[in-house]
Amino acid sequence: EDVSRCGMFFEGFGVDHLHSKLFPMHGTGDLEGWRNIESSNNNQFFPTYPGFLSSNDSNRANDDDLSKLAESIRASYQDGNHKV
């Protein structure tokens, strides 16, 4: 009830696979069509799993760093290594 959207979370990055989970976004059932839902910018980082998931926005990563990471991912799949 009162759910018209869901959030997708990925976890399990320290292993050879990941887990994708869908969570209902309660309080979105009365939305008239699509619109952006504002979120606070929260830079809180946990080096280990704190026991809960959060969907807060954060600062955008540097475009150069993102480009290098994307290239590394592409290269790992081209050579069959699959390790970034």
C-alpha positions as CSV (number, residue, x, y, z in Angstrom):
1,E,0.0,0.0,0.0
2,D,1.0,3.6,-0.7
3,V,4.0,2.4,-2.8
4,S,4.4,3.3,-6.5
5,R,8.2,3.2,-6.6
6,C,11.0,0.9,-5.4
7,G,14.6,1.4,-4.8
8,M,17.4,-1.0,-6.0
9,F,20.4,-1.7,-3.8
10,F,23.5,-3.6,-4.7
11,E,25.7,-5.2,-2.0
12,G,28.2,-8.0,-1.8
13,F,31.1,-6.1,-3.5
14,G,33.8,-7.9,-1.5
15,V,33.0,-11.3,-3.2
16,D,32.8,-12.7,-6.7
17,H,29.1,-11.8,-7.0
18,L,26.7,-9.2,-5.8
19,H,23.2,-9.1,-4.4
20,S,20.5,-6.9,-5.9
21,K,17.6,-6.1,-3.7
22,L,14.4,-4.1,-4.4
23,F,12.9,-2.1,-1.5
24,P,9.4,-0.5,-1.5
25,M,9.4,3.3,-1.2
26,H,6.5,3.9,1.2
27,G,4.7,7.2,0.8
28,T,5.0,7.3,-3.0
29,G,1.6,5.8,-3.8
30,D,-0.2,9.1,-4.3
31,L,2.2,10.6,-6.8
32,E,0.6,11.9,-10.0
33,G,3.1,10.8,-12.6
34,W,6.9,10.8,-12.3
35,R,8.7,13.6,-10.5
36,N,12.0,13.9,-8.8
37,I,12.0,13.2,-5.0
38,E,14.5,15.5,-3.3
39,S,17.0,13.9,-1.0
40,S,19.4,15.5,1.4
41,N,23.1,15.4,0.5
42,N,24.7,13.1,3.1
43,N,28.4,12.3,2.9
44,Q,28.4,9.7,5.7
45,F,30.6,6.8,4.7
46,F,31.0,3.5,6.6
47,P,34.1,1.4,5.8
48,T,32.2,-1.7,7.0
49,Y,28.5,-2.6,6.8
50,P,26.7,-0.8,9.7
51,G,23.6,-3.1,9.6
52,F,21.4,-0.9,7.5
53,L,21.1,0.5,3.9
54,S,20.6,4.1,3.0
55,S,19.5,5.9,-0.1
56,N,20.8,9.3,0.6
57,D,22.5,11.3,-2.1
58,S,26.2,12.1,-1.9
59,N,28.7,14.2,-3.7
60,R,29.3,13.2,-7.3
61,A,32.6,11.5,-7.9
62,N,35.2,13.3,-10.0
63,D,34.6,12.8,-13.8
64,D,38.2,11.9,-14.5
65,D,38.2,9.2,-11.7
66,L,34.9,7.8,-13.1
67,S,36.4,7.7,-16.6
68,K,39.4,5.8,-15.4
69,L,37.3,3.4,-13.4
70,A,35.0,2.8,-16.4
71,E,38.1,2.2,-18.7
72,S,39.5,-0.3,-16.1
73,I,36.2,-2.2,-16.0
74,R,36.0,-2.3,-19.8
75,A,39.6,-3.5,-20.1
76,S,39.1,-6.2,-17.6
77,Y,36.2,-7.6,-19.6
78,Q,38.1,-7.4,-22.9
79,D,41.0,-9.4,-21.6
80,G,38.8,-11.9,-19.8
81,N,40.3,-11.1,-16.4
82,H,37.2,-9.6,-14.9
83,K,39.1,-8.1,-12.0
84,V,39.1,-4.3,-11.4
